Amino acid sequence: MRKTKERGRIYFAQHASPVTIDQWILINEFRSFEVAILKRLGLAILIATLISTDALAIELKTGVILNRRYNFTLARKDLDYTLYIPKSYDNTKKYPLIVALHGLRSNPQQIIRYPNLQRLAEKHNYIIVAPMGYNDRGWYGSFGWRVGGSIPENLGELSEKDVLNVLAITRAGLKIDERRVYLYGHSMGGGGSLHLAAKYPDQFAAIAVAAPAYYKPAATLKKISQTPVFIVQGELDRLVRAAVTQRLVKSAKTVGLQVTYQEVVGGSHLEVAWDTLPKIFDFYNLHSRKQPAPAVPNAQPVMKKLVVEH
């Protein structure tokens, strides 16, 4: 990634927010360390993928993971996302929706298979959708739409718009309660969740993030001062340090955010993301918007015939 230094800061692009050199070093650690720890999930994910075959998903529709694909016109390619619809789904009712954003070098198939997630979706009657974010390192636009040195150069824009497109497709194709759309993100996805919520504050009823990799000033979150936020952090996290998240929480509260913070004693980077899911669902159940969310902004027009299962 092309970068320039000026007075102890690194600028990702002309219009991107600068980060400190220490933050830049931390971000670079993602490129190696998170890959290593995610390998612990790899075998389990592979086995689960083989068991949940495409034919089974297409036949049952509910109670299984659906691998879907749509045509992203701006990117000029098809992009995958995953969807989970609870067995209780009834087309005459509306259901709450969780948009789940994966971490760096991860993917939708991994985060939607986090332990407890599907079980809790069944228990509380939630739909879950997990977009790709264009690729496994797009950061969902949190570093700006254009990042010098990235491929493609507008990676941030594509990553952000992919989330919005998938949200619009899901709202159009399923019975979604527009007052109860939630964001859930882990690591890079946690930073992306905070970024998207702050940029589109009228879309989400509440946000829950685990080990959020968010490197913007807390003032950027002021627009979600009325949106409840739940932040989970592992005490022994080597990737997103507890001290960094503690400073984020403290500064976020100074700009008026309603933050519930839980630090897991002895917790690492991965396990806290799913061990605390029961509390996160309880948190979501407490919050809904007074008014339904408006149409999803910046999303491409929904073309149902271009959404396929595979």
Summary of the structure (lengths in Angstrom):
residues: 310
radius of gyration: 18.3
end to end distance: 33.6
largest distance: 58.7
contacts: 1081
relative contact order: 0.15
helix: 39%
strand: 21%
